[in-house]
Amino acid sequence: MPIDRRAFLRRSGQLGLGVAVSGPVHGLLTRPAAQPAPAAGYGPLVDDPKGMLALPEGFSYRVVTQAGKTRLYSDHASPGIHDGAAAFPAPDGNVLVVLNHEVRGGPDDDGAVPHLRGYTWREDAGGGCTVVKTTPDGELIWETVALAGTSTNCAGGVTPWGTWLTCEETDKDGHGYVFEVDPVDLQANRDPQPIKALGRFVHEACCVDPDTLTIYLTEDTSNPYGTVYRWTPPTGFRGRSGALKALDAGAGELAAMAAADRSGKVVADLDQADTVGTSYTVTWVPVTDRDAARGPVRSLDGITRAKKLEGAWWADHDGAPGAYLVSSFSDSHRGQIWHYDPTASTLTLTTVFAVEADGETVEAPDNIVAAPFGGLIVSTDGDGDNHLAGVTDDGTAYPIARSQMGSEFTGPTFSPDGTVLFAGIQQPGVLFAITGPWQAPAPIGRTDQQSTAGMSERSEETGSSRRDGGSHSPTREGAVG
């Protein structure tokens, strides 16, 4: 029978797990309580003779897309500068990965997303999103433009109704918004419009409370540092594809975080905490100028900031559902993971980096997602080696992969059945499908609407494919140079 997206997410990581970048691989995974993540990880990482990914013994990878080498459905080269991503189940049993491209320049810059007619917001920007369709084991079927003409698409978050919110990590030149991308109904992505109710600022990531549809958003910037925001939806709001962009700019309430210590003093900077278990009481300061007409939204008095707020993911911590929030690094430590409990209105420090494990130094967490076997997966963006790392329920970090390409990991997200970990290397832009002996649950299974219609004619050279048109297939119409 057809998937009920909300019911599917309720038995998944998105409805009971924790922070960042996120998408149904992020959110479409069952998390059994009886299988803890391995305390010591999967063992030492083995260097790759091809110079791409170092992985533990028994793990392997497949290159899914590669900037300039694989091809889009429109016959353009795949764009690059990969960042946040999320995986969703396709109606035919395959996998749909929504992939951000964090291009800061224009449409002629390296890695830019081609301006497909009908899917482009502004002509001056080269960022955006593609949707990548793969087989259940991560083999490329096709890739197509879902959003173009945005700027610096960094991370984002999944929604309980099965879409991706992509965030512009800039507030320059009228940018700084969140956009919605539907991975299944590609036609829903036509005529892209910013979700102005979520504010204009240097957006990093977001996550959604599936019960109240409250959205928590992180901001990664300086002068001054960014903060965490909460958007409370207006009465009667119902989540569905396209509903957010249809809201008035002032719909709901946008507010900034104010975290106070036991004495009641507002904590100016989260970076000052370095002890796991540190907990603050949170209140929220309303934002009255959410489109930043009078200056940066973060320039509020009496709020809490952090040097680099990164990933966000909705998940349980010690049985309490809430928002995992990442602060990447400071002078006194090399990163933090926090958990905000909206019921108790508390923010608790759950992990502090750097961590030495299996001969690797894991530091500077960035994108984050719930793991199907429990705990979290983070990508790192530090001064040294960059990793994919797991974080156990007790806050212990362990390495899963090391980049040998001189660039950071981005957008970790599991396939809906929990067997494939998709992750990117940002520059020039490579999407990998990593497989191995995950401590994963049994596959969720496919819907009864599987179809073998439109089988691919695959190119051995490019890995691209061509399918007949349809509600879940891209078209070439409107491709511009």
Protein Blocks (a to p, Z undefined) as FASTA:
>chain_A
ZZdfklmmmmpmklopceejiddfklmcccdfklccdfklnojadddfklpaccdehiac
ddfbdehkaccfkopacdehiadddddddfkopacdddddddfbdfkbghiacddehiaf
bfkbcbdcddddddfkopafbdcdfbghiahiabddddfkopacddddbfeehiaiacdd
dfklmmlmgoiaddfknopaddfbdcddfklopacdddddehiadddddddddehiacde
hklmmpcfkgcjddddddddfkopacfblklpccehiacdddddddfblnomnocfklpg
hiacdfbdcbdddddeehiacdddddfbdfkbgcdcddddfklopacdfbdcdddeehia
cehiabdcddfkgpjddddddfbdcddddddfkopacdfbdcfehpacehiacdfkopac
cdddfbgoiadddddjddbdddebicfkbcfehiacddfklopacddedfkbccfehpaZ
Z
